Amino acid sequence: MDFNVPVDDERWIAMTVFALGDLPPSGRIFFLAPGGGYARGYYDMAFPGHHGYSQAEHHTSQGHVVIAYDHLGVGESCTDGLAEITIEDIADANAKAVLSVMEQVRRGTLSDFLPALPDALFIGAGQSMGGGVSILMQGRHACFDAIAVLGYSAIHTVLPQRTTAEVQQGIDTYQYDRQTKGADLSVAESAAGVADFRYPFHWEDVPPDILAADMAGGYPIRRTAPPFGSLTIPNCVVAMMSPGFVADEAEATRVPVFLGFGERDTSVRPHQEPAAFPNSQDITLSITPTMAHMHNFASTRHLLWNRLSAWATGLAAGSQSQE
């Protein structure tokens, strides 16, 4: 079911809810946010001649509810004022929409096929940009009972490249802070500082037709967008690859945290990532083999999805709350 959640009189957040079969008494609800250049369809992909690319279907088959959403300025959400939107604007608008939907889930008023789930456990999860924004939402608004950060480093997000010089070129490109205004940033100019997107995004065994479907129309400046892509990326997102960009919000996070990376991903030293969340007493780190940054295209995607589902199920019995 697709629907829009008003943020104010002029802005909205686009969402899709997925559910299947009998739900557990408490319910585990995933709020899934996409990465930059992608939309909520990333969590429900389908390719002719291929099977099993929908993370939403995978989780719902295991008894979870999935609500995928487009960030403010992304996909089918409101895209007005892309140059002026701040990362705080995005996090705050997302949080307002998510909290509104949570209340509907508790009351049973969101959908005819969802019963009231007054004791639901809400998990904020996101890939790349979505992971970083989930940290911001949690640090600023304590939205979730737990968060899953997939392919985003709270220490320093760095795209892997084939050579050390190319990695350093990317690092040198992304040296901003939270005071940098979106109007002073350019997605196109920053992308020019990245030598290659295919290598960090996709492992070598991704089928050629699926790779072509992702890269067709250009990335990150898409001239046309596949069903899982977004034509828009707010300028402020460029700064998210700067060191320590979400450090304060990560430190403020007190709920359980799942950190998921591919074997070739955006954390230079993934085993150091838990240190960015010193006030969470429950941190899980998962590194999936033969997986690059765009996890849901990987041949090993189900390993990550199963690990994430098992983690969520384990939380349902007694999660931390963030005060």
Secondary structure, 3 states (H helix, E strand, C coil): CEEEEECCCCCEEEEEEECCCCCCCCCEEEEEECCCCECHHHHHCCCCCCCCCCHHHHHHCCCCEEEEECCCCCCCCCCCCCCCCCHHHHHHHHHHHHHHHHHHHHHCCCCCCCCCCCCCEEEEEEECHHHHHHHHHHHHHCCCCEEEEECCCCCCCCCCCCCHHHHHHHHHHCCCCCCCCHHHCCHHHHHCCCCCCHHHHCCCCCCHHHHHHHHCCCCCCCCCCCCCECCCCCHHHHHHHCCCCCHHHHHHCCCCEEEEEECCCCCCCHHHHHHHCCCCCCEEEEEECCCCCCHHHCCCHHHHHHHHHHHHHHHCCCCCCCC
